[in-house]
Amino acid sequence: MATFSPRLIQPRVPPVGKDGRTPAQDKMLAGRPDYNVFKTLAHDPELFERWNGLGLYLLNGSTLPPRDREIVILRMGWLCQAPYEWSQHARIAKASVNMTDAELHAIAAGAASSNLSDFERTLIRMTDELRYDTEISDATWAALRTRYSVEQAIDAIYTAGQYQLVSMALNSLGVQLDPELQERMPPDLKPPQPAAAPELPRLAKPRIKPLTLEAMTAEQRQLVAPQLRDGKVPNLYATLVVHTRFYEPRLRFGSYIQRDSRLPPQTRELLILRTAWLARSEYEWAHHVVLARAAGLGDAEIASVALGPRAGNWSDEQRALLQAADELRREAFMSEAAWKTLTQHYDTAKMLEIIYTVGGYAMTAMAINSLGIQLEDGYPRVRNFGK
């Protein structure tokens, strides 16, 4: 039976101290709580600034009821065995929505718990499916839509994906609990399984149809204008623009990990392609095959990405990148071996960006798969994708 690696009892990346901070770090940390998570992420203020809008939206400004949001976050924290995420959001849930210890325990126990409502059990199933299958099943989607609007369904998917990403970072960076965090994951419950290969078949038609330019409002057309290619908008953007308030913060983070980060283009594309393959997201894979070729990766190398770190004529660095993507998918944690190899090639800020690239594209894959976003004509397809 697969088990999780032990979580770190000391930081891999120490929090930024008060002395010697750069102006960008001072600006980032000004007015924030003195939490280890912020002081650790301060090693890369630019990444934080581009991601923070999405984080703030999903934490404080989304269309989800606060109790629903915390159920999804806590469930994902449990599934990823992320002690810091669990402790922070158990604290938040108790303070903001009066969640009880019995209800916190029920969230970890899962959808069979009697201490949750029927719809809350639906949220648990949704989060489980997104973690393990990177797609919401038909039954769970139908149950969600009995209560949720399209915008709420999108927010629920991205909340789960966002806190999987956060779990990956907290676990891999070794962020330690702050003294005031008293909540702990329930020790009496059997831990969940790490994630394996998804099993749900991918959707053959969209659950949410992409908007045509003619059907968009003036605001929506303005939002998608930078993505126009030959008068058309790729289906990913034409679908997500139905949720106008969410669109810009997601794009701001997505464009950073897609093209603006510190990572070399080949590094970025190796991570994205492997993440897309592991998530069984043909749309994401196909689009990034094109970008990987533009970055200088050959077709033989791209084919070897699908086979994984043990296949292909990889350098130690490339093998460690693919290994890290596999480990982050499997247990939201990068092993000491992969970390040690990669830190010979990447500084601390780039190590954060490696984690955020995998987590960010895993989040996008969840949305692509669950919303049924279909691949446009002209992109390379893979027969029996992911088998």
CORQUIKA-V460818 format. One record per residue. N is the residue number from 1. RES is the residue in one letter. NEAR is the number of other C-alpha atoms within 10 Angstrom. Layout:
BEGIN
((N:RES:NEAR) (N:RES:NEAR))
END
This chain:
BEGIN
((1:M:4) (2:A:11) (3:T:10) (4:F:15) (5:S:13) (6:P:10) (7:R:16) (8:L:16) (9:I:10) (10:Q:12) (11:P:16) (12:R:17) (13:V:17) (14:P:16) (15:P:20) (16:V:18) (17:G:10) (18:K:10) (19:D:6) (20:G:9) (21:R:14) (22:T:14) (23:P:10) (24:A:15) (25:Q:20) (26:D:14) (27:K:13) (28:M:19) (29:L:19) (30:A:10) (31:G:8) (32:R:10) (33:P:10) (34:D:11) (35:Y:17) (36:N:21) (37:V:21) (38:F:19) (39:K:22) (40:T:23) (41:L:26) (42:A:25) (43:H:24) (44:D:19) (45:P:21) (46:E:18) (47:L:22) (48:F:18) (49:E:15) (50:R:21) (51:W:21) (52:N:17) (53:G:18) (54:L:24) (55:G:20) (56:L:12) (57:Y:17) (58:L:23) (59:L:17) (60:N:11) (61:G:14) (62:S:20) (63:T:19) (64:L:21) (65:P:11) (66:P:15) (67:R:16) (68:D:15) (69:R:21) (70:E:24) (71:I:27) (72:V:25) (73:I:30) (74:L:27) (75:R:28) (76:M:30) (77:G:26) (78:W:22) (79:L:24) (80:C:31) (81:Q:26) (82:A:27) (83:P:20) (84:Y:25) (85:E:27) (86:W:26) (87:S:21) (88:Q:18) (89:H:20) (90:A:25) (91:R:18) (92:I:14) (93:A:22) (94:K:16) (95:A:11) (96:S:13) (97:V:13) (98:N:12) (99:M:17) (100:T:13) (101:D:12) (102:A:10) (103:E:18) (104:L:24) (105:H:17) (106:A:20) (107:I:25) (108:A:24) (109:A:21) (110:G:20) (111:A:21) (112:A:13) (113:S:15) (114:S:12) (115:N:17) (116:L:19) (117:S:11) (118:D:14) (119:F:15) (120:E:18) (121:R:21) (122:T:19) (123:L:25) (124:I:27) (125:R:22) (126:M:27) (127:T:28) (128:D:22) (129:E:20) (130:L:28) (131:R:28) (132:Y:21) (133:D:25) (134:T:32) (135:E:31) (136:I:27) (137:S:19) (138:D:13) (139:A:11) (140:T:16) (141:W:19) (142:A:13) (143:A:16) (144:L:21) (145:R:12) (146:T:9) (147:R:11) (148:Y:17) (149:S:13) (150:V:16) (151:E:17) (152:Q:18) (153:A:20) (154:I:22) (155:D:22) (156:A:26) (157:I:23) (158:Y:23) (159:T:26) (160:A:28) (161:G:28) (162:Q:23) (163:Y:25) (164:Q:31) (165:L:25) (166:V:26) (167:S:29) (168:M:27) (169:A:27) (170:L:26) (171:N:26) (172:S:25) (173:L:26) (174:G:23) (175:V:29) (176:Q:22) (177:L:20) (178:D:14) (179:P:8) (180:E:10) (181:L:15) (182:Q:11) (183:E:17) (184:R:15) (185:M:21) (186:P:16) (187:P:8) (188:D:8) (189:L:10) (190:K:9) (191:P:17) (192:P:16) (193:Q:16) (194:P:20) (195:A:21) (196:A:16) (197:A:16) (198:P:19) (199:E:14) (200:L:16) (201:P:11) (202:R:22) (203:L:17) (204:A:10) (205:K:11) (206:P:16) (207:R:16) (208:I:15) (209:K:16) (210:P:23) (211:L:19) (212:T:13) (213:L:17) (214:E:8) (215:A:10) (216:M:16) (217:T:14) (218:A:10) (219:E:10) (220:Q:18) (221:R:19) (222:Q:10) (223:L:17) (224:V:20) (225:A:13) (226:P:9) (227:Q:13) (228:L:14) (229:R:9) (230:D:6) (231:G:8) (232:K:13) (233:V:20) (234:P:16) (235:N:20) (236:L:20) (237:Y:18) (238:A:23) (239:T:22) (240:L:25) (241:V:22) (242:V:20) (243:H:15) (244:T:14) (245:R:14) (246:F:22) (247:Y:18) (248:E:17) (249:P:19) (250:R:22) (251:L:19) (252:R:16) (253:F:23) (254:G:19) (255:S:12) (256:Y:17) (257:I:24) (258:Q:19) (259:R:14) (260:D:14) (261:S:19) (262:R:17) (263:L:19) (264:P:12) (265:P:18) (266:Q:17) (267:T:16) (268:R:24) (269:E:28) (270:L:24) (271:L:24) (272:I:29) (273:L:29) (274:R:28) (275:T:29) (276:A:26) (277:W:23) (278:L:24) (279:A:29) (280:R:26) (281:S:27) (282:E:25) (283:Y:22) (284:E:24) (285:W:29) (286:A:21) (287:H:16) (288:H:23) (289:V:23) (290:V:14) (291:L:19) (292:A:24) (293:R:15) (294:A:13) (295:A:16) (296:G:12) (297:L:17) (298:G:13) (299:D:12) (300:A:10) (301:E:18) (302:I:19) (303:A:14) (304:S:17) (305:V:25) (306:A:20) (307:L:15) (308:G:18) (309:P:22) (310:R:12) (311:A:13) (312:G:16) (313:N:12) (314:W:16) (315:S:10) (316:D:12) (317:E:17) (318:Q:19) (319:R:21) (320:A:20) (321:L:23) (322:L:26) (323:Q:22) (324:A:27) (325:A:30) (326:D:23) (327:E:18) (328:L:27) (329:R:28) (330:R:21) (331:E:25) (332:A:31) (333:F:29) (334:M:24) (335:S:17) (336:E:13) (337:A:11) (338:A:19) (339:W:19) (340:K:12) (341:T:16) (342:L:21) (343:T:13) (344:Q:9) (345:H:10) (346:Y:17) (347:D:11) (348:T:15) (349:A:18) (350:K:20) (351:M:23) (352:L:21) (353:E:23) (354:I:26) (355:I:24) (356:Y:20) (357:T:26) (358:V:26) (359:G:28) (360:G:26) (361:Y:25) (362:A:30) (363:M:25) (364:T:23) (365:A:28) (366:M:26) (367:A:26) (368:I:26) (369:N:27) (370:S:26) (371:L:26) (372:G:23) (373:I:30) (374:Q:20) (375:L:21) (376:E:13) (377:D:7) (378:G:7) (379:Y:14) (380:P:16) (381:R:15) (382:V:10) (383:R:8) (384:N:6) (385:F:13) (386:G:17) (387:K:9))
END
